Amino acid sequence: MAAQTSCRTLLNTYMRTGTRQGLQRTITTSSTRLNAQTPSGSASSSTEQVEQGPTTHFKITLRRSAISLGDKKKGTLKALGIHRRHQTVFFPHGPEVAGKILAVKELVEVENVPTEKVMTKQEQRQARKAPRGYKVVGSRRDNFMNA
């Protein structure tokens, strides 16, 4: 990932200032490219900036297991509502959540997301489901009942 802002930097800025000013910066992903100068000297126009709302929530995903860690780390994960690897939860920005994230920073991946991208547990489950590979046109039961 190119030019990624660290989670610790964002959280420390938030805790130090007490405002969301430091959290307004978004973590850039590898798909985001900077406008680069072409050899002819003109700016490349192939990249688009998608304007999103201000980041208001943490997207926390457990990447590493806490099996061999102490009870305090396991308790912190339980307080965050994370029970298994690759599970994702969303929390609004706040000092309590920021402190919990810093306690288990080696185990989790954190992103700042706007309110529009916050998903409930049911929405996350629906997004993971594969689309149906078939369509039911009719059934024998319908034919039997109509006859």
N, C-alpha and C positions, 0 to 999 in steps of 0.2 A: 504494500500500500504506500503510495507516494504522498509525502507531506501530511502525515497523519498527526493530529493533535492528540496528545496522550490523555487518557482518562484521568490520571492523577493531576495533571495540570488544570483541567477543567474543574475538577472537584475542589482542589485547593483554592482556586480563584473564587469559587462560589462560597466556600466556607470562610475565606479571609474577608471578602468584601460584604458578604451577606446579601448580595444582589444577584440577579440572573445575568448581569453584564458579561461575565466570563463564560456563561453557558450559551450565549447567543451564537457563538462560533460553532459551526457544525464540523463534524469529523469528515474529512474528505475521503472518498473511496477511490479505488483504482480506476473506476470508470469516469471519474471527473478529470478532465484534462485542462491544463492551463493554456491560454492563448499563446501560441509560440510564433515567433517571426519566421517566415519562410525565407529561403535564400534571396528572393527578389526584394525583400524588405517589407512586403505587405503582411498584415496580420491575417492569421488563419481564421476563417469564419465558420469552420465546420463544427465548433463546439457551441452549445447552447447553455445558458444559465437558466435553470428552473428555479423560479422564485417560490419559496415555501414560507409558511408562517414561522413565527419564533419557536424555538425548541422549548418545550414545556415539560417533557417527560423523559425519564431514563428508560431505555430498553435494555434489560439485564438478562443475559443468557449464560447459563452455567456451562462452561467448557471443560472443566476438569473435575474429577470426582473428589469428594472429601472423606473418603473411606478411612484413610490412615491419619487424619488430622484430629485435633483435639475437640472436646465437647463445645468450646466457645465458638469455634468456626462452624461446626455443625449447627449450633443454635442460631448463629447469625443467618445461615442459609435458610433455616426453618422460619426465622422471623421475616425474611424476604419472600417466603412462600415458594422457594425452589426446592424440589424434592428429587429430581433426576437430571441427568446430563442432557444438554441441548434443550432444556425447558426455558421458556422465555416469559418474563413478567414485565409489566409496565408500572412505573411509579412516578408521581409528579415530583418535580424538583423540590428538595427540602434538605435541611441539615441532618435530620435523622437518617434519611435514606443514604445521603452522601457518606456519612460515617460508617454505615453498614457496608457500603460498597468498598470503601477503603480497607475495611477489616478483612475482606475476602477478595481483594483485587487480583490476586494471582489465579483465582479460580474462575472468575467471571469475565465476560466481554460486555462492555457498556457502550451504548450509543445514545446520543441525544436526538429525540424525534419530536416533531410537532404534534399537536393534539389530533390532527386528522389521521395520523398513522397509528394511533393507539388502538389496539385490538383487544376485545374481550376474549376470555377463554374459549367461548363457543365460536367466535370468529376465527381464532387461530386454528381450531380443529377443522372448521369448514375449509379453510385455505389449504390445509394439508391433504385433504381428501382428493383422490384422483377423480376426474370426470367419468361419468358412466360411459362404457364402451358400447352400449347398445341402447335401443329404444323399444319399449314395449308398445306394439301396435294394437294387439288384441290378445285375448286369451281364450282357452277352451271353456273356462268357467263362464265367461260372458256369452259365448255362443250357446251353451247349455241352458242358461237361465232365460235367454230370449226365445228359445224354441218351444 
